[in-house]
Amino acid sequence: MEEKEVMIESVEQFGEYLKNNADDKSIVSVVLELAGEDKEAEGGDQNG
């Protein structure tokens, strides 16, 4: 099985990649990288 790393930057790209490259034997690992400043995350729960 060939292992390769692909950088995908949107949900649309992910869907297109799966449609073009994946089959019923494909294994996909997803690593999410959060970029930039998220003020809500720093401030805790903003809903209560």
Phi, psi and omega per residue, in radians:
M1 nan 2.277 -3.130
E2 -1.428 2.305 3.106
E3 -1.912 2.233 3.123
K4 -2.496 2.686 3.138
E5 -1.890 2.303 -3.126
V6 -2.260 2.302 3.096
M7 -1.627 2.090 3.128
I8 -2.118 2.320 -3.007
E9 -1.963 0.077 3.095
S10 -2.672 2.816 3.096
V11 -1.102 -0.646 3.129
E12 -1.104 -0.759 3.102
Q13 -1.091 -0.689 3.140
F14 -1.087 -0.811 3.106
G15 -1.061 -0.758 3.133
E16 -1.135 -0.733 3.107
Y17 -1.051 -0.818 -3.140
L18 -1.098 -0.724 -3.134
K19 -1.083 -0.679 -3.060
N20 -1.539 -0.404 -2.970
N21 -2.166 -0.383 -3.020
A22 -1.598 2.639 2.991
D23 -2.345 -2.974 -3.071
D24 -1.257 -0.081 3.101
K25 -1.916 0.082 -3.107
S26 -1.332 2.482 3.035
I27 -2.054 2.214 -3.093
V28 -2.087 2.208 3.010
S29 -1.858 2.358 -3.123
V30 -2.049 2.202 3.062
V31 -2.046 2.111 3.137
L32 -1.675 2.262 3.093
E33 -2.022 2.046 -3.141
L34 -1.546 2.167 -3.093
A35 -1.983 2.690 3.080
G36 1.438 -3.037 -3.127
E37 -1.730 2.287 3.086
D38 -2.020 1.724 -3.069
K39 -1.090 -0.627 -3.140
E40 -1.104 -0.721 -3.122
A41 -1.119 -0.647 -3.137
E42 -1.236 -0.575 -3.050
G43 -1.504 -0.112 -3.122
G44 1.455 -2.696 -3.088
D45 -1.258 2.079 -3.124
Q46 -1.703 -0.033 -3.030
N47 -1.687 0.069 -3.068
G48 -2.537 nan nan
